Amino acid sequence: MKVVFLARWYPHKYDPMFGLFVQRHAEAAALYDDITVIYVHPDEHAQNKYDIERTNENGVDTIRIYYKKQGKISSAWRYFRACMKGLKMAGKADLIHVHVLTRMGFIAHWQKNYNGTPYIITEHWSRYLPGNDFSGFFRKIWTKRIVRRAKMVTTASQVLAEAMQSHGLKNRRYELLPNVVDTNLFTPIPHHNAVPKIVHVSCFEDKSKNISGLLKALRIMKDKGVAYQAVLIGEGMDLDAMIQRSVELGLTDRVCFTGLLQGQDLVNELATGDFFVLPSHYETGGIVLLEAMACGLPVVATNVGALPEIVNEQNGLLVPDGDVEALAEAMEQCCSTYMNYRSSEVRSQIEQRYSKEEVGKFIHQLYFS
């Protein structure tokens, strides 16, 4: 089947990590179907109104269009025009696969009215969850209409599907679409650490990822005399603030910030950990947690969003959201018990559901159902 991904989030020249999970869905789908991705991005440095890049990336025909940003109304029009250019380049599709609402859903809705091309939606955004910001009168009206007319809606977790429906985003068919983990890349590495190594990976946005809470819990453990080393991987808007906070908490001898790591460099640091911690306030997919499990690591995570759908007694511990004492206690426990988890069993849960081949087969079945 010829399928066009309309991706609101996707890796691009200014951020190779942005929407990486969408790219992995595209690569998985491309194992079984003909996939073209269209991604549009504003660019103050664009030499022309539209700078177009077309590449083949791991079997995915990828069209990135950068448009020159110039005023709110002008930029909105250029965004729409860029999407139309991408669709023309892609050619006639059997199906449009929207990733992240609402504007790409509007384009797909337009195409359905214009030439009858059906569309499905995969939503990744946590904005529908309680406490987040899904607002705006016209946005809500259009989102409801777009969702209603889709062939189906998929999400990475049941909690996100239920949150969307609680906002009146009704569709006759909701399906769970697992995120993709590169199980060929994320594999266990034999290791022995002098003290337990705790690993965290995130985009360093403290409002959602709660790195400040993690640092407080690590300070509690230090005060209790628990031996450990913590490695925090990633970069983002709050990285400098979190580094400063670790200094204020007296954790410079216990906590290492690596910055952004990718590919084998990421695996080398992650897979030599003894357990993984994800203290998020909300999560719609938990892809970094899945990658840690693919490396055979047990996990400590908050009982929020999609995480209770993943974490169980065979692979880790859940703690209440925002409870720093409980987080410290769970990590302290895991420092003594991480070796009791069977690495092969933790990994097998990922191989059976989240590998590129398995997710690709599932997407293929969705397209023809």
Summary of the structure (lengths in Angstrom):
residues: 369
radius of gyration: 21.3
end to end distance: 12.2
largest distance: 66.8
contacts: 1272
relative contact order: 0.12
helix: 42%
strand: 21%
